[in-house]
Amino acid sequence: MVPEAIASLSDREREVLAHLADGLTYASIARRMNLSPHTVDTYLRRIRAKTKARNRVHLLRLAFALTPTTEEQAAAPRS
């Protein structure tokens, strides 16, 4: 996965990945984001194309890499 490609992900694509990392299904992600499951699938296909992820496992690895850990969240300044 190319760092430039990861940086090119839109906010919505990152949101879909975060939900995927939380273990949500496509249908659950769609409900949570008020989208159709087809749109979620489209976002994930675009992410795969941008990052050259080969399969869903690769997508999950990317999702985990982009999702802050509990420690990082605790250390983040709160506004």
N, C-alpha and C positions, 0 to 999 in steps of 0.2 A: 504494500500500500504506500503510495507516494504522499509525503507530507503536504505537498502543494495541492493535491487532489482532496485531501482531508480538509484543508483550509478553505477549499472552494465550496464546501457543503453549505447549503442555505440553512437558515435557522429552523425551518420546518423539517428539513432532512435530519438535522441534528436532534430535533424533538422526537421524530419517529424512531431514530436509533436509541435514544434514551429510553423510550417506552419498550423497545425490543429488549434492551438490557435488563429491564425490570421484569421480563418474562411474559409480557402481554402478547396475545395472539394478534393477527392482522385485524380481526373483527373488533377486538377490545381496543386496539390502538385507534381504529376508525371511530368508534363510539366516543372515546375520550377526546379526540381531536375534532369531532363533528365533521368527519369525512366519510366517504364511502370506502369499503375495503379495497375496491379497485384503485382508488387514489393512493391508498397506503402502499399497495403493490407497486404502483408507478413510482412513488418516492423511493422505495427500496431498490427497484430496478435502476433508477438514476444513480443512486448511491453506489450500487455495484459497478455501474459503468464508469463513474468518476474515480472510484478507488481501485478498480480492477479486482474487486473481491470476487472470488471464484464461486462461492456458495454461501449458504446461510450461516454456516459455522464461521466462515471468514467475516461475515457481517457482524456476527455476535462478538468476535474478537475486537473488531473496530468499535462497536458500541461500548464495550467494557473499557477500551482505551480512552474513549472520549467522555466517559461518565466519571465525574469526580468521586473520589472515595469518601467515606464518612469522615475521615480525618481531614481531608481537604475542605469539605463542607464546613466542618467545625472551625477551621482556621480562617475561613473567609470572613472578611469584615461584613457586618450586618448594617443595613441602613434603616 
